[in-house]
Structure formats: structure tokens, C-alpha cells
Amino acid sequence: MANIKSAKKRVLVAETRTARNKAIRSKVKTSIKKVEAAITAGDKAAAQASLVNAISEIDKASSKGVYHKNTASRKVARLSKAVSAMA
């Protein structure tokens, strides 16, 4: 365990940020799962609605630095492609 006051603070800050990042990442994964569930169910309207929500969550995560911008872009592209492939 850290003995220096600033090191102790860094440990606390790291724990706080880790919890925040984990929550944001979890939200993104849940929204992606909702899109994939709608795709497997064959419900195009629900898939498109949940895609809009998922893109929003991914963009928020990217803007907060949880995901790299290219990772976020790749996730959005793959989801969009899967939804548009429904026909």
C-alpha cells in the first residue's frame, strides 16, 4: 500500500475512474446486445431503434475516453452493417 499522500490519492482516483469506465463499458455492451437480439428476432424496426441508442452510447463512451475513436467507429460500423443487412 502507498505511504505517500499523493500516491494514496492516485489509488483512490484510479479506483473511481475504473468504476466509472466499467459502468460505461457495461452500458455499451448492453445496448449492443439489444441490437443483436433484435436482429436475431428479425424485428427490423426494433433493431433500428436500438441501433440509434447503441450509437449514442458508443459515442458518449468514446468522447469520455473509455473507447478509442477507431474502436468506437468500428463498433458502430459493424452494428450498422448488421442492421442494414436485414431484409
N, CA, C and O atoms as a GROMACS GRO file, in nm:
protein
  348
    1MET      N    1   0.085  -0.119   0.000
    1MET     CA    2   0.000   0.000   0.000
    1MET      C    3   0.089   0.124   0.000
    1MET      O    4   0.199   0.125   0.055
    2ALA      N    5   0.038   0.229  -0.063
    2ALA     CA    6   0.114   0.354  -0.072
    2ALA      C    7   0.125   0.422   0.064
    2ALA      O    8   0.033   0.416   0.146
    3ASN      N    9   0.239   0.487   0.087
    3ASN     CA   10   0.262   0.561   0.211
    3ASN      C   11   0.254   0.712   0.191
    3ASN      O   12   0.221   0.786   0.283
    4ILE      N   13   0.284   0.756   0.069
    4ILE     CA   14   0.285   0.899   0.039
    4ILE      C   15   0.142   0.945   0.009
    4ILE      O   16   0.064   0.876  -0.057
    5LYS      N   17   0.111   1.065   0.060
    5LYS     CA   18  -0.024   1.118   0.050
    5LYS      C   19  -0.072   1.126  -0.097
    5LYS      O   20  -0.185   1.087  -0.127
    6SER      N   21   0.013   1.176  -0.187
    6SER     CA   22  -0.027   1.189  -0.328
    6SER      C   23  -0.048   1.052  -0.392
    6SER      O   24  -0.136   1.036  -0.477
    7ALA      N   25   0.031   0.953  -0.351
    7ALA     CA   26   0.017   0.817  -0.405
    7ALA      C   27  -0.114   0.756  -0.358
    7ALA      O   28  -0.181   0.684  -0.433
    8LYS      N   29  -0.151   0.784  -0.231
    8LYS     CA   30  -0.279   0.735  -0.179
    8LYS      C   31  -0.395   0.796  -0.258
    8LYS      O   32  -0.492   0.727  -0.290
    9LYS      N   33  -0.383   0.924  -0.290
    9LYS     CA   34  -0.487   0.991  -0.367
    9LYS      C   35  -0.496   0.929  -0.507
    9LYS      O   36  -0.606   0.907  -0.557
   10ARG      N   37  -0.382   0.900  -0.568
   10ARG     CA   38  -0.382   0.841  -0.702
   10ARG      C   39  -0.454   0.705  -0.701
   10ARG      O   40  -0.526   0.672  -0.795
   11VAL      N   41  -0.435   0.628  -0.595
   11VAL     CA   42  -0.501   0.499  -0.582
   11VAL      C   43  -0.653   0.518  -0.579
   11VAL      O   44  -0.727   0.447  -0.647
   12LEU      N   45  -0.699   0.616  -0.500
   12LEU     CA   46  -0.843   0.643  -0.491
   12LEU      C   47  -0.899   0.691  -0.624
   12LEU      O   48  -1.007   0.649  -0.666
   13VAL      N   49  -0.825   0.780  -0.691
   13VAL     CA   50  -0.869   0.832  -0.820
   13VAL      C   51  -0.877   0.719  -0.923
   13VAL      O   52  -0.971   0.712  -1.003
   14ALA      N   53  -0.778   0.632  -0.921
   14ALA     CA   54  -0.775   0.519  -1.014
   14ALA      C   55  -0.895   0.428  -0.992
   14ALA      O   56  -0.956   0.380  -1.088
   15GLU      N   57  -0.929   0.403  -0.865
   15GLU     CA   58  -1.046   0.319  -0.834
   15GLU      C   59  -1.174   0.383  -0.884
   15GLU      O   60  -1.261   0.316  -0.940
   16THR      N   61  -1.186   0.515  -0.863
   16THR     CA   62  -1.306   0.588  -0.907
   16THR      C   63  -1.320   0.580  -1.058
   16THR      O   64  -1.428   0.552  -1.110
   17ARG      N   65  -1.211   0.607  -1.128
   17ARG     CA   66  -1.214   0.605  -1.275
   17ARG      C   67  -1.242   0.466  -1.329
   17ARG      O   68  -1.314   0.450  -1.427
   18THR      N   69  -1.183   0.365  -1.264
   18THR     CA   70  -1.206   0.227  -1.306
   18THR      C   71  -1.353   0.192  -1.296
   18THR      O   72  -1.409   0.129  -1.386
   19ALA      N   73  -1.416   0.231  -1.187
   19ALA     CA   74  -1.558   0.203  -1.166
   19ALA      C   75  -1.642   0.274  -1.271
   19ALA      O   76  -1.737   0.216  -1.325
   20ARG      N   77  -1.608   0.400  -1.300
   20ARG     CA   78  -1.681   0.479  -1.399
   20ARG      C   79  -1.667   0.417  -1.538
   20ARG      O   80  -1.766   0.402  -1.611
   21ASN      N   81  -1.544   0.382  -1.575
   21ASN     CA   82  -1.519   0.322  -1.707
   21ASN      C   83  -1.592   0.189  -1.720
   21ASN      O   84  -1.645   0.158  -1.827
   22LYS      N   85  -1.592   0.111  -1.613
   22LYS     CA   86  -1.658  -0.020  -1.615
   22LYS      C   87  -1.809  -0.003  -1.637
   22LYS      O   88  -1.870  -0.079  -1.712
   23ALA      N   89  -1.868   0.096  -1.570
   23ALA     CA   90  -2.012   0.121  -1.584
   23ALA      C   91  -2.045   0.164  -1.726
   23ALA      O   92  -2.144   0.119  -1.783
   24ILE      N   93  -1.963   0.251  -1.783
   24ILE     CA   94  -1.987   0.300  -1.919
   24ILE      C   95  -1.972   0.185  -2.019
   24ILE      O   96  -2.054   0.170  -2.110
   25ARG      N   97  -1.867   0.104  -2.001
   25ARG     CA   98  -1.843  -0.010  -2.090
   25ARG      C   99  -1.959  -0.109  -2.083
   25ARG      O  100  -2.000  -0.166  -2.185
   26SER      N  101  -2.012  -0.129  -1.963
   26SER     CA  102  -2.125  -0.219  -1.943
   26SER      C  103  -2.250  -0.168  -2.016
   26SER      O  104  -2.323  -0.246  -2.077
   27LYS      N  105  -2.273  -0.037  -2.008
   27LYS     CA  106  -2.387   0.024  -2.079
   27LYS      C  107  -2.377   0.001  -2.229
   27LYS      O  108  -2.477  -0.031  -2.294
   28VAL      N  109  -2.256   0.018  -2.282
   28VAL     CA  110  -2.233   0.000  -2.426
   28VAL      C  111  -2.261  -0.145  -2.464
   28VAL      O  112  -2.329  -0.172  -2.563
   29LYS      N  113  -2.208  -0.239  -2.386
   29LYS     CA  114  -2.227  -0.381  -2.416
   29LYS      C  115  -2.374  -0.418  -2.413
   29LYS      O  116  -2.421  -0.495  -2.497
   30THR      N  117  -2.448  -0.365  -2.316
   30THR     CA  118  -2.591  -0.394  -2.304
   30THR      C  119  -2.666  -0.342  -2.426
   30THR      O  120  -2.752  -0.411  -2.481
   31SER      N  121  -2.633  -0.220  -2.470
   31SER     CA  122  -2.703  -0.164  -2.586
   31SER      C  123  -2.670  -0.242  -2.713
   31SER      O  124  -2.756  -0.258  -2.800
   32ILE      N  125  -2.547  -0.291  -2.724
   32ILE     CA  126  -2.509  -0.373  -2.840
   32ILE      C  127  -2.586  -0.505  -2.838
   32ILE      O  128  -2.632  -0.552  -2.942
   33LYS      N  129  -2.599  -0.565  -2.719
   33LYS     CA  130  -2.673  -0.691  -2.707
   33LYS      C  131  -2.819  -0.673  -2.747
   33LYS      O  132  -2.878  -0.763  -2.807
   34LYS      N  133  -2.878  -0.557  -2.714
   34LYS     CA  134  -3.017  -0.530  -2.751
   34LYS      C  135  -3.032  -0.524  -2.903
   34LYS      O  136  -3.130  -0.574  -2.958
   35VAL      N  137  -2.935  -0.462  -2.970
   35VAL     CA  138  -2.939  -0.456  -3.117
   35VAL      C  139  -2.928  -0.596  -3.174
   35VAL      O  140  -3.004  -0.634  -3.263
   36GLU      N  141  -2.834  -0.674  -3.124
   36GLU     CA  142  -2.813  -0.810  -3.174
   36GLU      C  143  -2.934  -0.899  -3.148
   36GLU      O  144  -2.968  -0.985  -3.230
   37ALA      N  145  -3.000  -0.880  -3.034
   37ALA     CA  146  -3.121  -0.957  -3.003
   37ALA      C  147  -3.233  -0.924  -3.100
   37ALA      O  148  -3.306  -1.013  -3.144
   38ALA      N  149  -3.247  -0.797  -3.134
   38ALA     CA  150  -3.350  -0.756  -3.230
   38ALA      C  151  -3.320  -0.810  -3.369
   38ALA      O  152  -3.411  -0.846  -3.443
   39ILE      N  153  -3.191  -0.817  -3.403
   39ILE     CA  154  -3.152  -0.872  -3.534
   39ILE      C  155  -3.186  -1.020  -3.542
   39ILE      O  156  -3.241  -1.066  -3.641
   40THR      N  157  -3.152  -1.096  -3.437
   40THR     CA  158  -3.180  -1.240  -3.438
   40THR      C  159  -3.330  -1.267  -3.435
   40THR      O  160  -3.377  -1.368  -3.487
   41ALA      N  161  -3.406  -1.175  -3.372
   41ALA     CA  162  -3.551  -1.191  -3.369
   41ALA      C  163  -3.613  -1.153  -3.504
   41ALA      O  164  -3.728  -1.188  -3.531
   42GLY      N  165  -3.537  -1.082  -3.587
   42GLY     CA  166  -3.587  -1.042  -3.719
   42GLY      C  167  -3.675  -0.919  -3.715
   42GLY      O  168  -3.748  -0.892  -3.811
   43ASP      N  169  -3.669  -0.843  -3.607
   43ASP     CA  170  -3.751  -0.723  -3.592
   43ASP      C  171  -3.669  -0.601  -3.636
   43ASP      O  172  -3.592  -0.545  -3.559
   44LYS      N  173  -3.690  -0.562  -3.763
   44LYS     CA  174  -3.608  -0.454  -3.819
   44LYS      C  175  -3.634  -0.320  -3.751
   44LYS      O  176  -3.541  -0.243  -3.728
   45ALA      N  177  -3.761  -0.291  -3.719
   45ALA     CA  178  -3.794  -0.163  -3.655
   45ALA      C  179  -3.727  -0.152  -3.518
   45ALA      O  180  -3.671  -0.047  -3.484
   46ALA      N  181  -3.734  -0.259  -3.440
   46ALA     CA  182  -3.672  -0.258  -3.308
   46ALA      C  183  -3.520  -0.251  -3.320
   46ALA      O  184  -3.453  -0.186  -3.240
   47ALA      N  185  -3.466  -0.318  -3.422
   47ALA     CA  186  -3.321  -0.317  -3.443
   47ALA      C  187  -3.273  -0.176  -3.475
   47ALA      O  188  -3.170  -0.131  -3.424
   48GLN      N  189  -3.348  -0.105  -3.559
   48GLN     CA  190  -3.308   0.031  -3.595
   48GLN      C  191  -3.321   0.125  -3.476
   48GLN      O  192  -3.237   0.212  -3.456
   49ALA      N  193  -3.426   0.108  -3.397
   49ALA     CA  194  -3.446   0.192  -3.279
   49ALA      C  195  -3.334   0.169  -3.177
   49ALA      O  196  -3.280   0.265  -3.122
   50SER      N  197  -3.300   0.043  -3.154
   50SER     CA  198  -3.195   0.014  -3.057
   50SER      C  199  -3.057   0.048  -3.113
   50SER      O  200  -2.964   0.074  -3.036
   51LEU      N  201  -3.044   0.050  -3.246
   51LEU     CA  202  -2.917   0.091  -3.308
   51LEU      C  203  -2.889   0.237  -3.279
   51LEU      O  204  -2.775   0.273  -3.249
   52VAL      N  205  -2.991   0.322  -3.288
   52VAL     CA  206  -2.975   0.465  -3.259
   52VAL      C  207  -2.927   0.484  -3.116
   52VAL      O  208  -2.837   0.563  -3.089
   53ASN      N  209  -2.988   0.409  -3.023
   53ASN     CA  210  -2.948   0.417  -2.882
   53ASN      C  211  -2.805   0.367  -2.863
   53ASN      O  212  -2.727   0.427  -2.788
   54ALA      N  213  -2.771   0.257  -2.930
   54ALA     CA  214  -2.638   0.200  -2.916
   54ALA      C  215  -2.531   0.295  -2.970
   54ALA      O  216  -2.426   0.311  -2.908
   55ILE      N  217  -2.558   0.358  -3.083
   55ILE     CA  218  -2.463   0.453  -3.141
   55ILE      C  219  -2.440   0.569  -3.045
   55ILE      O  220  -2.328   0.616  -3.027
   56SER      N  221  -2.549   0.614  -2.984
   56SER     CA  222  -2.539   0.724  -2.886
   56SER      C  223  -2.451   0.685  -2.768
   56SER      O  224  -2.364   0.762  -2.726
   57GLU      N  225  -2.473   0.564  -2.715
   57GLU     CA  226  -2.393   0.517  -2.601
   57GLU      C  227  -2.246   0.502  -2.639
   57GLU      O  228  -2.157   0.538  -2.562
   58ILE      N  229  -2.220   0.448  -2.758
   58ILE     CA  230  -2.082   0.429  -2.804
   58ILE      C  231  -2.012   0.564  -2.821
   58ILE      O  232  -1.896   0.580  -2.783
   59ASP      N  233  -2.084   0.660  -2.880
   59ASP     CA  234  -2.025   0.793  -2.899
   59ASP      C  235  -1.995   0.861  -2.766
   59ASP      O  236  -1.892   0.927  -2.751
   60LYS      N  237  -2.085   0.844  -2.668
   60LYS     CA  238  -2.061   0.901  -2.535
   60LYS      C  239  -1.935   0.839  -2.473
   60LYS      O  240  -1.851   0.909  -2.417
   61ALA      N  241  -1.924   0.707  -2.484
   61ALA     CA  242  -1.809   0.637  -2.427
   61ALA      C  243  -1.680   0.683  -2.494
   61ALA      O  244  -1.577   0.699  -2.429
   62SER      N  245  -1.686   0.704  -2.625
   62SER     CA  246  -1.570   0.750  -2.700
   62SER      C  247  -1.530   0.891  -2.658
   62SER      O  248  -1.411   0.921  -2.644
   63SER      N  249  -1.629   0.978  -2.639
   63SER     CA  250  -1.599   1.116  -2.601
   63SER      C  251  -1.541   1.126  -2.461
   63SER      O  252  -1.467   1.219  -2.431
   64LYS      N  253  -1.575   1.030  -2.375
   64LYS     CA  254  -1.523   1.030  -2.239
   64LYS      C  255  -1.389   0.957  -2.228
   64LYS      O  256  -1.330   0.951  -2.120
   65GLY      N  257  -1.342   0.903  -2.340
   65GLY     CA  258  -1.212   0.838  -2.341
   65GLY      C  259  -1.214   0.693  -2.297
   65GLY      O  260  -1.108   0.634  -2.274
   66VAL      N  261  -1.332   0.635  -2.284
   66VAL     CA  262  -1.342   0.494  -2.244
   66VAL      C  263  -1.302   0.404  -2.362
   66VAL      O  264  -1.234   0.303  -2.344
   67TYR      N  265  -1.345   0.443  -2.482
   67TYR     CA  266  -1.308   0.372  -2.605
   67TYR      C  267  -1.228   0.465  -2.694
   67TYR      O  268  -1.255   0.586  -2.698
   68HIS      N  269  -1.132   0.411  -2.766
   68HIS     CA  270  -1.059   0.487  -2.867
   68HIS      C  271  -1.156   0.518  -2.980
   68HIS      O  272  -1.250   0.442  -3.003
   69LYS      N  273  -1.136   0.630  -3.051
   69LYS     CA  274  -1.231   0.671  -3.154
   69LYS      C  275  -1.242   0.568  -3.266
   69LYS      O  276  -1.350   0.550  -3.323
   70ASN      N  277  -1.132   0.500  -3.299
   70ASN     CA  278  -1.139   0.398  -3.405
   70ASN      C  279  -1.216   0.275  -3.359
   70ASN      O  280  -1.287   0.213  -3.437
   71THR      N  281  -1.202   0.239  -3.233
   71THR     CA  282  -1.276   0.126  -3.176
   71THR      C  283  -1.425   0.157  -3.179
   71THR      O  284  -1.506   0.073  -3.217
   72ALA      N  285  -1.460   0.279  -3.139
   72ALA     CA  286  -1.600   0.321  -3.139
   72ALA      C  287  -1.655   0.318  -3.281
   72ALA      O  288  -1.766   0.271  -3.305
   73SER      N  289  -1.577   0.370  -3.374
   73SER     CA  290  -1.619   0.374  -3.514
   73SER      C  291  -1.640   0.233  -3.569
   73SER      O  292  -1.736   0.207  -3.642
   74ARG      N  293  -1.550   0.142  -3.533
   74ARG     CA  294  -1.561   0.002  -3.578
   74ARG      C  295  -1.686  -0.064  -3.524
   74ARG      O  296  -1.756  -0.136  -3.596
   75LYS      N  297  -1.716  -0.040  -3.396
   75LYS     CA  298  -1.836  -0.098  -3.335
   75LYS      C  299  -1.962  -0.046  -3.404
   75LYS      O  300  -2.054  -0.123  -3.433
   76VAL      N  301  -1.966   0.085  -3.430
   76VAL     CA  302  -2.082   0.146  -3.496
   76VAL      C  303  -2.098   0.090  -3.636
   76VAL      O  304  -2.208   0.056  -3.678
   77ALA      N  305  -1.987   0.079  -3.709
   77ALA     CA  306  -1.991   0.029  -3.847
   77ALA      C  307  -2.043  -0.114  -3.853
   77ALA      O  308  -2.124  -0.148  -3.939
   78ARG      N  309  -1.996  -0.198  -3.762
   78ARG     CA  310  -2.037  -0.340  -3.762
   78ARG      C  311  -2.186  -0.353  -3.728
   78ARG      O  312  -2.257  -0.434  -3.788
   79LEU      N  313  -2.232  -0.275  -3.631
   79LEU     CA  314  -2.374  -0.279  -3.594
   79LEU      C  315  -2.461  -0.228  -3.708
   79LEU      O  316  -2.562  -0.289  -3.742
   80SER      N  317  -2.420  -0.117  -3.769
   80SER     CA  318  -2.496  -0.058  -3.879
   80SER      C  319  -2.504  -0.154  -3.995
   80SER      O  320  -2.609  -0.169  -4.058
   81LYS      N  321  -2.393  -0.219  -4.024
   81LYS     CA  322  -2.389  -0.316  -4.135
   81LYS      C  323  -2.483  -0.433  -4.108
   81LYS      O  324  -2.554  -0.478  -4.198
   82ALA      N  325  -2.484  -0.481  -3.986
   82ALA     CA  326  -2.570  -0.594  -3.949
   82ALA      C  327  -2.717  -0.557  -3.961
   82ALA      O  328  -2.798  -0.637  -4.007
   83VAL      N  329  -2.752  -0.434  -3.918
   83VAL     CA  330  -2.892  -0.391  -3.925
   83VAL      C  331  -2.935  -0.369  -4.069
   83VAL      O  332  -3.045  -0.406  -4.108
   84SER      N  333  -2.847  -0.308  -4.148
   84SER     CA  334  -2.883  -0.282  -4.288
   84SER      C  335  -2.887  -0.410  -4.371
   84SER      O  336  -2.952  -0.414  -4.476
   85ALA      N  337  -2.819  -0.515  -4.325
   85ALA     CA  338  -2.822  -0.643  -4.396
   85ALA      C  339  -2.954  -0.717  -4.377
   85ALA      O  340  -2.985  -0.811  -4.451
   86MET      N  341  -3.033  -0.674  -4.278
   86MET     CA  342  -3.164  -0.737  -4.257
   86MET      C  343  -3.256  -0.698  -4.374
   86MET      O  344  -3.272  -0.579  -4.404
   87ALA      N  345  -3.315  -0.798  -4.438
   87ALA     CA  346  -3.406  -0.764  -4.548
   87ALA      C  347  -3.509  -0.871  -4.577
   87ALA      O  348  -3.591  -0.855  -4.667
   0.00000   0.00000   0.00000
